[in-house]
Amino acid sequence: ARIQAEKGRPQADIWFGAPSENHVSAKNEGLTVAYKSPALDALGKDFKDPEGFWRCIYMNPLAFGINTKALTKAGASMPTSWQDLLKPEYANLIQVPTPQASGTAKAQVYGLIEIMGEDAAMAYMAALNKNIQTYTTSGTGPSKGVNVGDAAIGVQFTPAFFNSISQGLPVEVVFPSEGVPAEAPAVSILKGVKNEQAAKTFIDWMTGPKGQNALTQQNTFFYPVLATATLAQGMPAFDSLKIIPYDTQYYSDNNERLVTRWVNEVLTAK
């Protein structure tokens, strides 16, 4: 919203982060400019705009974060699939973000649609509603509830869960058997910036080997977009996960409709 408000007189040089579909929208609205370089060429086709308007900077798969002590206290078993979450034993134990405010939640909705189909996914989430303790406004809200044991299960992207494990908290990461979507946040250069050359230099560093390795060195627990970059200890290889891809352009175009449908059919479900 701020980038839209500052169109033609941007107060920043780059937009760093946010799912790539948001950068597709920014491109379509004429808010960003194209930039091609060898660093762009080195990225896989799934991690960049072919015209160079945006490129991804890291990846995060969605997963369940489980507080094992809270789960045991509730007398519930370890879930291994999306379907498991519908079991009565998980009533009031699950926190997930809301797609009304969270890009993480939108990715979850998109992934479930790809797995089940749109109507079945909405019906699934409506059925799951009875087990939801709270819908958080922040995409990382569920991990906060899981960390302190307020929730036994949280659904969000994995970095905060891996960080919790590194701190010795009783948390496990479970990738549901049906598969998960993954976010790939991007970076773009805003149109009309004052420091365009500096922006280009930063972007090439961030998407090159040094910047990608810095993600691991700084304990972000992000998955790098370069296969040659290092990975933090305890994180399974990205290519070992069952990732459900989705068309960012389609979901960017249908975002408002799907969020409205979620509010009408899921949030108010009995």
C-alpha positions in Angstrom: 0.0 0.0 0.0 2.9 2.4 0.8 4.6 1.6 -2.5 1.3 2.4 -4.3 0.9 5.6 -2.4 4.5 6.7 -3.3 4.2 5.8 -7.0 6.4 8.2 -9.0 8.2 9.4 -5.9 9.4 6.3 -4.0 11.1 6.9 -0.7 12.9 3.5 -0.9 15.0 2.0 -3.6 13.9 -1.7 -3.4 11.0 -3.8 -2.2 12.6 -6.6 -0.2 10.4 -9.6 0.7 6.7 -10.4 0.3 5.6 -13.4 -1.9 6.5 -13.2 -5.5 2.9 -12.9 -6.6 2.8 -9.5 -4.9 5.8 -8.5 -7.0 3.8 -9.7 -10.1 1.1 -7.3 -9.1 3.6 -4.5 -8.6 5.0 -5.2 -12.1 1.5 -5.1 -13.6 0.8 -1.8 -11.8 4.0 -0.2 -13.2 5.6 0.2 -9.8 8.9 -1.6 -10.5 11.5 -1.7 -13.2 13.3 -4.5 -15.0 16.9 -5.4 -14.4 18.8 -8.3 -16.0 22.3 -9.5 -15.0 24.4 -12.7 -14.7 23.0 -13.2 -11.2 19.5 -13.3 -12.6 20.6 -15.8 -15.3 21.9 -18.1 -12.5 18.5 -18.5 -10.9 16.1 -21.2 -12.0 13.1 -20.2 -14.0 10.7 -20.7 -11.0 12.6 -18.0 -9.1 12.5 -15.0 -11.4 10.5 -12.9 -13.8 11.8 -13.7 -17.3 11.9 -9.9 -18.0 13.8 -9.3 -14.8 11.2 -7.3 -12.9 11.7 -9.5 -9.8 13.7 -12.4 -8.5 13.3 -14.6 -5.5 15.7 -14.3 -2.5 14.9 -17.4 -0.5 12.3 -20.2 0.0 10.3 -21.4 2.9 8.0 -24.5 2.9 4.9 -24.6 5.0 4.8 -27.2 7.8 3.2 -28.2 11.1 5.2 -27.1 14.2 4.4 -29.4 17.1 5.0 -28.6 20.7 5.5 -32.2 21.9 4.9 -31.5 25.6 1.6 -29.7 24.8 0.5 -32.5 22.5 1.3 -35.2 25.1 -0.6 -33.2 27.8 -3.6 -33.1 25.5 -3.4 -36.8 25.0 -3.3 -36.4 21.2 -1.2 -38.3 18.7 1.4 -36.8 16.3 -0.3 -35.6 13.1 1.3 -36.7 9.8 -1.2 -35.3 7.2 -3.6 -32.5 6.5 -6.4 -35.0 6.9 -5.2 -35.8 10.4 -5.9 -32.3 11.5 -9.6 -32.9 11.2 -9.6 -35.5 14.0 -11.6 -34.6 17.1 -8.5 -35.1 19.3 -7.1 -31.8 18.0 -10.1 -29.6 19.0 -8.8 -26.2 20.2 -5.2 -27.2 19.8 -4.3 -25.6 16.4 -3.3 -22.1 15.5 -3.1 -20.9 11.8 -2.9 -17.4 10.3 -5.8 -15.8 8.5 -5.6 -15.0 4.8 -7.3 -11.7 5.5 -4.0 -10.4 6.8 -1.3 -12.9 6.1 0.6 -14.0 3.0 1.5 -17.2 4.8 -2.2 -18.1 5.2 -2.8 -17.3 1.5 -0.1 -19.7 0.5 -1.7 -22.3 2.6 -5.1 -21.7 0.9 -3.4 -21.9 -2.5 -1.6 -25.1 -1.7 -4.7 -26.8 -0.4 -6.6 -25.8 -3.5 -3.8 -27.4 -5.6 -4.0 -30.6 -3.5 -7.7 -30.9 -3.3 -9.4 -28.6 -5.8 -11.0 -25.3 -4.8 -14.4 -26.5 -3.6 -12.9 -29.5 -1.7 -10.3 -27.2 -0.1 -12.9 -24.7 1.1 -14.9 -27.6 2.5 -11.8 -29.0 4.2 -10.9 -25.7 5.8 -14.5 -25.2 7.0 -14.4 -28.6 8.6 -11.1 -27.8 10.2 -12.5 -24.6 11.7 -13.9 -26.6 14.7 -10.3 -27.5 15.7 -8.9 -24.0 15.3 -8.0 -22.3 18.6 -7.3 -19.0 16.9 -6.6 -17.4 13.6 -3.5 -15.1 14.0 -3.1 -11.9 12.0 0.6 -12.5 11.7 2.0 -15.3 9.5 4.4 -16.1 12.3 1.8 -15.9 15.1 1.3 -19.7 15.4 4.9 -20.3 16.2 4.6 -18.0 19.2 1.7 -20.0 20.5 3.5 -23.2 19.9 6.7 -22.0 21.6 5.0 -21.4 24.9 2.6 -24.4 24.7 -0.5 -22.3 24.3 -1.1 -24.3 21.1 0.1 -27.8 20.4 0.1 -27.4 16.7 0.9 -24.4 14.5 0.8 -24.1 10.7 3.1 -21.6 9.0 6.4 -21.4 7.2 9.3 -23.3 8.8 12.0 -20.8 9.8 10.5 -19.9 13.3 10.0 -23.6 14.0 13.6 -24.5 13.1 14.8 -21.6 15.2 12.8 -22.9 18.2 14.4 -26.3 17.8 17.9 -24.7 17.8 17.0 -23.0 21.1 16.2 -26.3 22.7 12.4 -25.9 22.8 10.2 -29.1 22.7 9.2 -28.4 19.0 9.2 -30.8 16.1 8.6 -30.0 12.4 6.2 -32.2 10.4 5.7 -32.0 6.7 2.2 -33.4 5.9 2.2 -36.4 3.6 0.0 -34.8 0.9 2.6 -32.1 0.4 3.0 -28.4 1.2 3.2 -25.1 -0.7 6.4 -23.0 -0.4 6.8 -19.3 -0.4 9.5 -17.7 -2.5 9.7 -14.0 -1.4 11.2 -11.7 -4.0 13.0 -8.4 -4.4 12.2 -5.7 -6.9 13.7 -2.2 -7.8 11.1 0.5 -7.5 10.4 2.7 -10.4 11.9 6.2 -10.2 14.4 5.5 -7.4 17.3 7.8 -6.6 19.9 5.0 -6.1 19.3 2.6 -8.9 22.9 1.5 -9.3 23.2 0.7 -5.6 19.9 -1.2 -5.7 21.3 -3.3 -8.6 24.5 -4.0 -6.7 22.6 -5.1 -3.6 20.2 -7.4 -5.5 23.1 -9.1 -7.3 24.9 -9.7 -4.0 21.7 -11.0 -2.3 20.9 -13.5 -5.1 24.5 -14.5 -5.6 26.6 -17.0 -3.6 27.8 -14.6 -0.9 24.3 -13.3 -0.1 22.7 -16.7 -0.3 25.3 -18.1 2.1 24.8 -15.2 4.4 21.2 -16.4 5.0 22.6 -19.5 6.6 25.4 -17.7 8.4 22.9 -15.3 10.0 20.7 -18.2 11.3 17.6 -17.1 9.3 16.7 -20.8 8.7 15.6 -19.8 5.2 16.2 -22.2 2.2 18.5 -20.5 -0.3 17.4 -20.3 -4.0 20.9 -21.3 -5.2 21.4 -25.0 -5.0 25.2 -24.4 -4.3 24.5 -22.4 -1.2 25.0 -23.9 2.3 22.1 -25.1 4.5 21.6 -24.9 8.2 22.1 -28.0 10.3 18.9 -30.0 10.9 17.0 -28.7 7.9 16.1 -31.4 5.4 17.2 -30.8 1.8 14.6 -28.8 -0.1 14.5 -31.3 -2.9 13.6 -34.0 -0.4 10.3 -32.3 0.4 7.0 -32.8 -1.4 6.4 -29.2 -2.6 3.1 -28.3 -4.2 3.7 -25.6 -6.9 1.1 -23.1 -7.8 0.7 -20.5 -10.5 1.5 -17.1 -8.9 -0.1 -15.1 -11.7 -3.4 -17.1 -11.3 -3.6 -16.6 -7.5 -2.5 -13.0 -7.8 -5.5 -12.4 -10.1 -7.9 -14.4 -7.9 -6.6 -13.4 -4.5 -9.5 -11.1 -3.5 -12.1 -13.6 -4.7 -10.5 -16.5 -2.7 -10.1 -14.5 0.5 -13.7 -13.4 0.3 -14.8 -17.0 -0.2 -12.7 -18.1 2.8 -14.3 -15.5 5.0 -17.8 -16.5 3.9 -17.4 -20.3 4.0 -14.6 -21.0 6.4 -14.4 -18.3 9.1 -18.1 -18.5 9.9 -18.3 -22.3 9.6 -20.1 -24.0 12.5 
